[in-house]
Amino acid sequence: MLVGKDWKIESDSFNVIVYKKSVSKKNGVIKWRPIAYFATLQSALKYLVKLEVNETELKDLISVNKKLGELLALVKKLQLSPEALQRVRRSSKKAVNTI
């Protein structure tokens, strides 16, 4: 399942795997590199939320809030169950509260 333009999540019989897209500078070939492994989809999504918030470098609260809004909109597009969406919302609020 694609999550934005640079991330995807897949699973095997043991793990939920987060991949990041990388493009070869030599020939432009796109490869998906495994970045992290999780037991649940919710854990993988929480990881992506945290990663994206950290990439804002916490320059200001407006940037962090904007990024969280973008991520929640993206999660909604994935058509997760209401329970899974609620867990992602709670984890993103915790991320903001720890700043």
N, C-alpha and C positions, 0 to 999 in steps of 0.2 A: 504494500500500500504506500503510495507516494504521500509524503508530508511536506508540502511546499516544493520548491524547485531543487533543493540540495539534499534532502533527506528522504529516506524510505525505511519502512519497518516491514520485516518479514519474520516468519517463524518456522521452526522445525519442530520435531517431536519433543525437544527438550527446552528450547529457549525462544524468546522474542528478541530479534536482533535489529539494532539500529545501524543503518548504513549511511555514509556520507558520500556524496558524489564528488569525484575528482576527475579533472580533465588533464590529460597528458599535454605538457607544453611542447613536446616534440611533434606529435602527430594529431593532437586533438581528440584522441580516443577517450571516451567516457568510461570510467570504471566506478563501481560502487564498493567502497571499502568498509568492512565491518568495524564499527567504533565501540559498541557496547552490547552486552548481553544481559537480558532480564528474564525473570520468571513470568511476568505478566505484562500485558499491553499497557496497563495503567502506569506501571513503573517506567516503561520505555517513554511514554508520553510525558511523565513528570520530568524525566531526564532531559528531554528536548526542550521543555519549558524553561528549566533551570539554565540549560546551555545558552538558549537564545537570550534570556535575561542577562546572563553574564557577558554576552557579546556586546551588550549596550555599554559595557564598561561602567555602568551605573553613573554616567555623567550627570544626569539629573533625573528627578522623579518623573518629569513629563516623558522622557525617552523610555523609561522603564514601563510606565503605565501604557504608553502607546504600543510597545512591543507585546505586553501582556494581552492587550486588546486584539492585536493581530493574531496572536497564538490561539486565543480562545475562539476567534472566528474560524480559524483553520481547523481546529478540533471539531467545531460544529459541522463543518463541511464533511468531515469524515463519517458523519452519521453514527456516532457512538450512542450507546444506551444512555438514558438520562442519569443513571447511577454513575456510569463512567465519567460523564461530563461533569457531574457534581464533584467527583474526586479530583479531577483536573483543576476545577475552579478553586477548591479548597487548597490544593498544593500551590497554586499560583498566588493566592492570598498570603500563605505562609511565607513564600519567597519575598514578597513585598514587605511583610512585617519584620523580617529579619534584616532588612537593609538599614 
